[in-house]
Amino acid sequence: AKVQVPALYVVGDRDGVYRSPSWSHLVPSLKQFVPLLRETIVLKGCGHWTQQERAKDVSNALLEFLMGHPRPKGEAANRGKRA
C-alpha cells in the first residue's frame, strides 16, 4: 500500500536501520511508496532517536513541513464531529 498523504522523512546518518544494506537501497526509491514525500532530511552525526538527539533540528523541520500544509477550510470546525 502507498502512503497517500504529504510526508517528511527525517533520519540520522548513524541510524543502524538507515545504514543497513536492506534499507539503504529503499531510501532513493521512497517516492515510489510515498508519492507525496516532500523531503528527506538526513541529520549528520545523529543516530536512531532523532527527536531526542537533535530535538531542535527535528522540531524546526516539522514546523517548516507543517506550515507548508495548511488545514483545508472547514476542517477545524468539523473536527470531533461524527458523520
All heavy atoms as an XYZ file, in Angstrom:
653
protein
N       0.841     -1.185      0.000
C       0.000      0.000      0.000
C       0.882      1.242      0.000
O       1.925      1.268      0.634
C      -0.906     -0.005      1.209
N       0.422      2.256     -0.689
C       1.156      3.510     -0.754
C       0.636      4.474      0.303
O      -0.548      4.493      0.614
C       1.016      4.142     -2.135
C       1.715      3.365     -3.215
C       1.632      4.087     -4.530
C       2.362      3.279     -5.589
N       2.410      3.983     -6.863
N       1.538      5.279      0.837
C       1.170      6.351      1.754
C       0.662      7.494      0.887
O       1.397      7.992      0.035
C       2.377      6.790      2.605
C       2.018      7.967      3.481
C       2.890      5.625      3.442
N      -0.585      7.904      1.086
C      -1.222      8.879      0.211
C      -1.437     10.244      0.867
O      -2.384     10.950      0.526
C      -2.565      8.319     -0.285
C      -2.447      7.068     -1.095
C      -1.734      7.286     -2.442
O      -1.642      8.383     -2.965
N      -1.203      6.203     -2.993
N      -0.594     10.598      1.816
C      -0.663     11.909      2.456
C       0.711     12.556      2.368
O       1.724     11.859      2.237
C      -1.116     11.803      3.933
C      -2.533     11.280      4.038
C      -0.154     10.925      4.737
N       0.786     13.888      2.448
C       2.095     14.536      2.450
C       2.954     13.994      3.593
O       2.460     13.744      4.692
C       1.755     16.013      2.664
C       0.358     16.150      2.154
C      -0.311     14.846      2.500
N       4.234     13.779      3.307
C       5.115     13.155      4.296
C       6.491     13.817      4.298
O       6.923     14.419      3.317
C       5.257     11.668      3.985
N       7.158     13.667      5.417
C       8.522     14.132      5.623
C       9.297     12.978      6.229
O       8.811     12.330      7.160
C       8.516     15.325      6.586
C       9.862     15.825      7.093
C      10.660     16.467      5.957
C       9.647     16.836      8.218
N      10.482     12.701      5.716
C      11.314     11.619      6.254
C      12.557     12.239      6.860
O      13.337     12.897      6.174
C      11.691     10.642      5.142
C      12.584      9.503      5.571
C      12.254      8.706      6.648
C      13.756      9.219      4.883
C      13.074      7.654      7.037
C      14.574      8.170      5.262
C      14.228      7.398      6.335
O      15.036      6.360      6.717
N      12.725     12.060      8.170
C      13.883     12.571      8.895
C      14.602     11.377      9.498
O      13.989     10.564     10.194
C      13.475     13.557     10.019
C      14.696     14.078     10.747
C      12.655     14.716      9.450
N      15.901     11.283      9.233
C      16.677     10.145      9.699
C      18.088     10.608     10.059
O      18.586     11.589      9.510
C      16.711      9.033      8.615
C      17.486      9.481      7.387
C      17.255      7.730      9.162
N      18.706      9.906     10.988
C      20.093     10.188     11.335
C      21.036      9.340     10.494
O      20.746      8.176     10.220
N      22.154      9.918     10.097
C      23.096      9.157      9.259
C      23.800      8.040     10.020
O      24.404      7.169      9.418
C      24.105     10.076      8.568
C      25.118     10.723      9.498
O      24.942     10.656     10.741
O      26.089     11.320      8.986
N      23.680      8.043     11.344
C      24.269      6.958     12.151
C      23.225      5.939     12.602
O      23.524      5.045     13.388
C      24.971      7.546     13.371
C      26.207      8.338     13.012
C      26.923      8.781     14.251
N      28.132      9.511     13.906
C      28.920     10.073     14.796
N      28.610     10.007     16.082
N      29.996     10.717     14.407
N      22.015      6.086     12.129
C      20.936      5.154     12.460
C      21.257      3.798     11.829
O      21.469      3.710     10.619
C      19.618      5.701     11.919
C      18.405      4.868     12.309
O      18.537      3.636     12.459
O      17.330      5.451     12.441
N      21.271      2.760     12.636
C      21.589      1.420     12.146
C      20.619      0.921     11.091
O      21.004      0.204     10.170
N      19.363      1.310     11.205
C      18.369      0.905     10.208
C      18.671      1.593      8.880
O      18.703      0.963      7.827
C      16.938      1.237     10.681
C      15.921      0.933      9.603
C      16.609      0.490     11.969
N      18.910      2.895      8.932
C      19.206      3.673      7.723
C      20.469      3.160      7.023
O      20.543      3.130      5.799
C      19.369      5.144      8.107
C      19.816      6.051      6.991
C      18.957      6.404      5.961
C      21.104      6.586      6.981
C      19.358      7.248      4.949
C      21.511      7.441      5.969
C      20.634      7.768      4.955
O      21.040      8.606      3.951
N      21.449      2.729      7.812
C      22.724      2.273      7.251
C      22.720      0.810      6.824
O      23.649      0.356      6.172
C      23.825      2.491      8.292
C      24.025      3.968      8.604
C      24.964      4.169      9.742
N      26.301      3.766      9.326
C      27.344      3.738     10.118
N      27.203      4.079     11.381
N      28.516      3.376      9.675
N      21.675      0.070      7.175
C      21.646     -1.359      6.861
C      21.477     -1.577      5.356
O      20.776     -0.818      4.690
C      20.527     -2.068      7.616
O      19.283     -1.732      7.062
N      22.113     -2.602      4.824
C      22.009     -2.879      3.380
C      20.570     -3.112      2.926
O      20.198     -2.728      1.822
C      22.842     -4.144      3.192
C      23.749     -4.193      4.371
C      23.020     -3.519      5.494
N      19.748     -3.704      3.787
C      18.370     -3.987      3.382
C      17.527     -2.714      3.263
O      16.531     -2.696      2.562
C      17.714     -4.951      4.370
O      17.677     -4.384      5.657
N      17.921     -1.645      3.940
C      17.154     -0.399      3.901
C      17.773      0.616      2.947
O      17.066      1.360      2.283
C      17.061      0.196      5.304
C      16.266      1.460      5.376
C      16.735      2.704      5.621
C      14.853      1.621      5.191
N      15.723      3.627      5.601
C      14.551      2.980      5.338
C      13.820      0.744      4.900
C      13.258      3.484      5.218
C      12.540      1.247      4.776
C      12.269      2.601      4.946
N      19.083      0.642      2.857
C      19.754      1.687      2.083
C      19.337      1.715      0.618
O      19.298      2.774      0.002
C      21.270      1.559      2.202
O      21.689      0.319      1.675
N      18.981      0.586      0.058
C      18.543      0.583     -1.340
C      17.115      1.119     -1.502
O      16.703      1.495     -2.592
C      18.667     -0.816     -1.959
C      17.592     -1.767     -1.543
N      17.620     -2.422     -0.342
C      16.450     -2.141     -2.161
C      16.535     -3.175     -0.240
N      15.805     -3.027     -1.329
N      16.342      1.168     -0.398
C      14.968      1.668     -0.468
C      14.880      3.193     -0.380
O      13.964      3.791     -0.938
C      14.128      1.063      0.652
C      13.807     -0.416      0.540
C      13.074     -0.886      1.785
C      12.982     -0.693     -0.697
N      15.830      3.805      0.322
C      15.759      5.248      0.549
C      15.655      6.041     -0.759
O      14.784      6.904     -0.875
C      16.940      5.735      1.420
C      16.962      7.243      1.532
C      16.852      5.102      2.807
N      16.475      5.760     -1.765
C      16.347      6.529     -3.005
C      15.009      6.335     -3.721
O      14.601      7.182     -4.513
C      17.490      6.009     -3.876
C      18.447      5.378     -2.937
C      17.621      4.860     -1.801
N      14.319      5.243     -3.439
C      13.047      4.987     -4.121
C      11.829      5.180     -3.212
O      10.747      4.679     -3.512
C      13.046      3.581     -4.718
O      13.222      2.626     -3.701
N      11.982      5.917     -2.117
C      10.857      6.132     -1.196
C       9.656      6.763     -1.885
O       8.512      6.436     -1.570
C      11.284      7.012     -0.022
C      11.954      6.307      1.142
C      12.382      7.316      2.196
C      11.067      5.253      1.746
N       9.893      7.664     -2.825
C       8.777      8.329     -3.522
C       7.883      7.332     -4.256
O       6.720      7.609     -4.507
C       9.309      9.374     -4.491
C       9.563     10.700     -3.836
C       9.240     11.768     -4.848
C       9.044     13.078     -4.295
N       7.868     13.727     -4.162
N       8.420      6.184     -4.566
C       7.643      5.140     -5.215
C       6.528      4.635     -4.281
O       5.441      4.296     -4.717
C       8.589      3.998     -5.585
C       8.042      2.950     -6.473
C       9.137      1.958     -6.792
O       9.394      1.057     -5.997
N       9.792      2.145     -7.925
N       6.821      4.600     -2.990
C       5.882      4.107     -1.981
C       5.161      5.243     -1.259
O       4.121      5.044     -0.656
C       6.617      3.242     -0.960
C       7.414      2.152     -1.595
C       8.785      2.263     -1.738
C       6.791      1.022     -2.100
C       9.524      1.258     -2.349
C       7.518      0.019     -2.708
C       8.885      0.141     -2.841
N       5.781      6.424     -1.284
C       5.236      7.611     -0.628
C       5.248      8.735     -1.668
O       6.133      9.585     -1.673
C       6.074      7.999      0.615
C       5.405      9.118      1.404
C       6.321      6.793      1.514
N       4.272      8.728     -2.578
C       4.291      9.684     -3.687
C       4.303     11.151     -3.265
O       4.822     11.996     -3.974
C       3.007      9.367     -4.463
C       2.533      8.056     -3.983
C       3.133      7.818     -2.649
N       3.746     11.443     -2.089
C       3.693     12.825     -1.622
C       4.827     13.154     -0.642
O       4.720     14.109      0.129
C       2.328     13.117     -0.990
C       1.134     12.963     -1.934
C      -0.176     13.177     -1.194
C       1.255     13.899     -3.116
N       5.904     12.376     -0.700
C       7.075     12.662      0.135
C       7.634     14.010     -0.291
O       8.024     14.197     -1.445
C       8.132     11.576     -0.028
C       9.417     11.766      0.778
C       9.134     11.667      2.269
C      10.454     10.736      0.370
N       7.629     14.961      0.614
C       8.071     16.316      0.300
C       9.575     16.493      0.426
O      10.169     17.262     -0.315
C       7.368     17.334      1.198
C       5.870     17.330      1.069
C       5.456     17.806     -0.313
N       4.011     17.956     -0.379
C       3.244     17.368     -1.274
N       3.760     16.580     -2.174
N       1.945     17.554     -1.273
N      10.157     15.780      1.395
C      11.587     15.971      1.632
C      12.140     14.817      2.455
O      11.442     14.244      3.278
C      11.803     17.298      2.382
C      13.237     17.695      2.554
C      13.409     19.056      3.232
O      12.409     19.658      3.673
O      14.554     19.492      3.329
N      13.399     14.509      2.209
C      14.153     13.574      3.040
C      15.278     14.363      3.673
O      16.052     15.005      2.968
C      14.726     12.419      2.199
O      13.636     11.653      1.669
C      15.611     11.513      3.028
N      15.346     14.335      4.995
C      16.385     15.055      5.726
C      17.249     14.031      6.446
O      16.740     13.243      7.253
C      15.779     16.038      6.738
C      14.934     17.089      6.009
C      16.874     16.693      7.576
C      14.160     18.003      6.932
N      18.536     14.035      6.162
C      19.487     13.152      6.830
C      20.321     14.016      7.774
O      21.062     14.894      7.335
C      20.390     12.419      5.811
C      21.360     11.500      6.541
C      19.544     11.635      4.809
N      20.180     13.767      9.073
C      20.893     14.541     10.086
C      22.272     13.936     10.334
O      22.377     12.795     10.786
C      20.083     14.573     11.386
C      18.684     15.195     11.282
C      17.936     15.008     12.599
C      18.782     16.658     10.911
N      23.287     14.687     10.013
C      24.660     14.204     10.180
C      25.009     14.054     11.660
O      24.661     14.892     12.478
C      25.632     15.160      9.506
C      25.435     15.225      8.014
C      26.623     15.798      7.307
C      26.397     15.943      5.833
N      26.013     14.768      5.121
N      25.655     12.935     11.985
C      26.087     12.675     13.355
C      24.977     12.250     14.293
O      25.162     12.204     15.498
N      23.835     11.921     13.748
C      22.668     11.573     14.561
C      22.355     10.087     14.401
O      22.493      9.530     13.311
C      21.483     12.422     14.109
S      20.018     12.246     15.141
N      21.904      9.469     15.482
C      21.554      8.056     15.460
C      20.068      7.832     15.220
O      19.405      8.606     14.541
N      19.541      6.790     15.837
C      18.159      6.366     15.615
C      17.127      7.278     16.279
O      16.032      7.457     15.769
C      17.986      4.932     16.126
C      16.642      4.351     15.868
N      16.217      3.990     14.605
C      15.609      4.084     16.702
C      14.993      3.513     14.681
N      14.593      3.560     15.933
N      17.453      7.850     17.425
C      16.494      8.641     18.192
C      16.618     10.116     17.824
O      16.979     10.954     18.635
C      16.704      8.416     19.694
C      16.514      6.991     20.056
C      17.487      6.078     20.330
C      15.278      6.290     20.115
N      16.930      4.853     20.577
C      15.569      4.952     20.449
C      13.950      6.653     19.921
C      14.580      3.986     20.593
C      12.975      5.693     20.061
C      13.295      4.380     20.406
N      16.275     10.443     16.593
C      16.467     11.791     16.067
C      15.817     12.861     16.938
O      16.421     13.903     17.179
C      15.906     11.903     14.633
O      14.535     11.515     14.631
C      16.689     11.044     13.671
N      14.604     12.613     17.401
C      13.877     13.633     18.163
C      14.516     13.908     19.523
O      14.359     15.004     20.055
C      12.389     13.281     18.302
C      12.083     12.071     19.132
C      12.211     10.745     18.378
O      12.858     10.645     17.346
N      11.600      9.719     18.908
N      15.242     12.943     20.076
C      15.948     13.184     21.328
C      17.345     13.751     21.069
O      17.795     14.642     21.776
C      16.079     11.897     22.159
C      14.845     11.538     22.927
C      13.884     10.690     22.116
O      14.191     10.237     21.020
N      12.689     10.491     22.631
N      18.018     13.203     20.090
C      19.396     13.599     19.809
C      19.499     14.984     19.169
O      20.468     15.697     19.405
C      20.062     12.572     18.895
C      20.211     11.205     19.546
C      20.799     10.189     18.597
O      21.773     10.522     17.885
O      20.283      9.057     18.548
N      18.525     15.327     18.359
C      18.562     16.606     17.632
C      17.187     17.258     17.671
O      16.597     17.571     16.644
C      19.008     16.374     16.191
C      20.387     15.737     16.033
C      21.516     16.739     16.118
N      21.538     17.601     14.968
C      22.092     17.283     13.791
N      22.680     16.132     13.615
N      22.044     18.136     12.801
N      16.681     17.442     18.881
C      15.312     17.937     19.081
C      15.028     19.228     18.319
O      13.989     19.350     17.666
C      15.038     18.133     20.569
N      15.933     20.179     18.390
C      15.691     21.468     17.733
C      15.617     21.309     16.214
O      14.739     21.877     15.563
C      16.779     22.471     18.115
C      16.483     23.865     17.667
C      17.452     24.859     18.260
C      17.005     26.263     17.894
N      17.694     27.273     18.664
N      16.525     20.528     15.642
C      16.520     20.309     14.196
C      15.249     19.600     13.740
O      14.652     19.971     12.719
C      17.738     19.494     13.763
C      19.035     20.249     13.943
O      19.032     21.481     13.796
O      20.056     19.599     14.230
N      14.825     18.594     14.501
C      13.614     17.853     14.147
C      12.387     18.751     14.294
O      11.527     18.787     13.405
C      13.473     16.567     14.990
C      12.128     15.897     14.758
C      14.608     15.600     14.667
N      12.314     19.502     15.372
C      11.184     20.422     15.578
C      11.103     21.451     14.456
O      10.020     21.721     13.925
C      11.300     21.135     16.920
O      11.123     20.226     17.973
N      12.242     22.027     14.088
C      12.259     23.022     13.010
C      11.818     22.404     11.682
O      11.058     23.016     10.930
C      13.640     23.653     12.869
C      13.962     24.588     14.006
O      13.076     25.093     14.682
N      15.239     24.829     14.231
N      12.273     21.196     11.411
C      11.892     20.515     10.167
C      10.386     20.237     10.160
O       9.717     20.451      9.141
C      12.673     19.213     10.005
N       9.852     19.783     11.284
C       8.412     19.506     11.371
C       7.583     20.772     11.226
O       6.579     20.785     10.508
C       8.081     18.808     12.689
C       8.513     17.356     12.799
C       8.341     16.854     14.232
C       7.722     16.494     11.836
N       8.004     21.840     11.899
C       7.257     23.095     11.796
C       7.263     23.625     10.365
O       6.231     24.058      9.851
C       7.839     24.137     12.756
C       7.537     23.890     14.232
C       8.354     24.840     15.105
C       6.062     24.023     14.516
N       8.404     23.583      9.716
C       8.500     24.042      8.333
C       7.608     23.199      7.421
O       6.893     23.719      6.569
C       9.949     23.984      7.865
C      10.173     24.579      6.507
C      11.639     24.607      6.132
O      12.478     24.977      6.979
O      11.932     24.245      4.981
N       7.643     21.894      7.627
C       6.806     20.983      6.846
C       5.327     21.287      7.064
O       4.555     21.423      6.115
C       7.123     19.540      7.231
C       6.196     18.528      6.624
C       6.310     18.175      5.291
C       5.218     17.921      7.391
C       5.455     17.233      4.726
C       4.362     16.983      6.841
C       4.482     16.639      5.504
N       4.919     21.400      8.320
C       3.506     21.630      8.645
C       3.022     22.996      8.167
O       1.879     23.131      7.727
C       3.273     21.483     10.144
C       3.438     20.056     10.676
C       3.415     20.052     12.191
C       2.381     19.141     10.099
N       3.872     23.986      8.210
C       3.487     25.318      7.751
C       3.250     25.326      6.238
O       2.495     26.151      5.733
C       4.525     26.355      8.158
C       4.500     26.618      9.655
S       5.799     27.715     10.217
C       5.292     29.242      9.468
N       3.843     24.397      5.553
C       3.644     24.290      4.118
C       2.405     23.501      3.747
O       2.099     23.327      2.576
N       1.681     23.002      4.753
C       0.489     22.192      4.519
C      -0.648     22.672      5.412
O      -1.000     22.028      6.394
C       0.782     20.711      4.791
C       1.842     20.175      3.906
N       1.614     19.846      2.600
C       3.152     19.975      4.118
C       2.736     19.437      2.043
N       3.682     19.515      2.945
N      -1.239     23.823      5.065
C      -2.341     24.319      5.902
C      -3.545     23.390      5.868
O      -3.721     22.636      4.916
C      -2.675     25.675      5.272
C      -2.142     25.610      3.894
C      -0.982     24.640      3.922
N      -4.325     23.444      6.931
C      -5.540     22.644      7.045
C      -6.568     23.104      6.022
O      -6.741     24.301      5.836
C      -6.109     22.864      8.438
C      -6.525     21.604      9.110
C      -7.159     21.939     10.401
N      -6.148     21.879     11.435
C      -6.377     22.164     12.688
N      -7.553     22.577     13.078
N      -5.441     22.070     13.568
N      -7.252     22.185      5.372
C      -8.311     22.591      4.441
C      -9.396     23.370      5.170
O      -9.658     23.127      6.349
C      -8.862     21.262      3.915
C      -7.798     20.265      4.169
C      -7.057     20.746      5.398
N     -10.051     24.302      4.475
C     -11.125     25.106      5.074
C     -12.209     24.186      5.628
O     -12.562     23.198      5.007
C     -11.739     26.042      4.043
C     -10.840     27.186      3.678
C     -11.525     28.116      2.712
C     -10.592     29.259      2.379
N     -11.205     30.221      1.489
N     -12.713     24.542      6.799
C     -13.792     23.788      7.408
C     -13.334     22.585      8.211
O     -14.098     22.013      8.949
N     -12.075     22.215      8.090
C     -11.603     21.011      8.798
C     -11.638     21.230     10.307
O     -12.032     20.353     11.057
C     -10.188     20.636      8.356
C      -9.722     19.325      8.948
C      -8.392     18.893      8.393
O      -8.232     18.853      7.170
O      -7.506     18.584      9.213
N     -11.228     22.420     10.777
C     -11.215     22.685     12.207
C     -12.636     22.632     12.776
O     -12.854     22.098     13.862
C     -10.583     24.032     12.496
N     -13.593     23.157     12.047
C     -14.982     23.167     12.517
C     -15.561     21.758     12.550
O     -16.428     21.454     13.369
C     -15.826     24.050     11.602
N     -15.082     20.884     11.694
C     -15.617     19.517     11.623
C     -14.882     18.549     12.534
O     -15.285     17.406     12.681
C     -15.538     18.989     10.186
C     -16.454     19.763      9.264
O     -17.480     20.267      9.694
N     -16.064     19.899      8.019
N     -13.823     18.978     13.143
C     -13.028     18.098     13.982
C     -13.852     17.610     15.167
O     -14.495     18.367     15.841
C     -11.794     18.842     14.484
C     -10.743     17.892     15.048
C      -9.825     18.608     15.950
N      -8.527     19.047     15.752
C      -7.585     18.739     14.889
N      -7.816     17.950     13.928
N      -6.387     19.241     14.943
N     -13.860     16.327     15.371
C     -14.554     15.745     16.502
C     -16.014     15.440     16.266
O     -16.658     14.802     17.078
N     -16.563     15.894     15.147
C     -17.969     15.603     14.851
C     -18.068     14.282     14.116
O     -17.247     13.946     13.294
C     -18.558     16.708     13.978
C     -18.712     18.019     14.704
C     -19.382     19.028     13.799
C     -19.532     20.361     14.508
N     -20.140     21.354     13.641
N     -19.100     13.536     14.443
C     -19.325     12.257     13.771
C     -20.204     12.456     12.567
O     -21.113     13.272     12.575
C     -19.962     11.264     14.727
C     -19.014     10.887     15.836
C     -19.567      9.791     16.649
N     -18.580      9.482     17.678
C     -18.772      8.601     18.606
N     -19.918      7.950     18.666
N     -17.842      8.360     19.489
N     -19.951     11.662     11.550
C     -20.740     11.776     10.319
C     -22.099     11.153     10.474
O     -22.383     10.358     11.280
C     -19.992     11.099      9.178
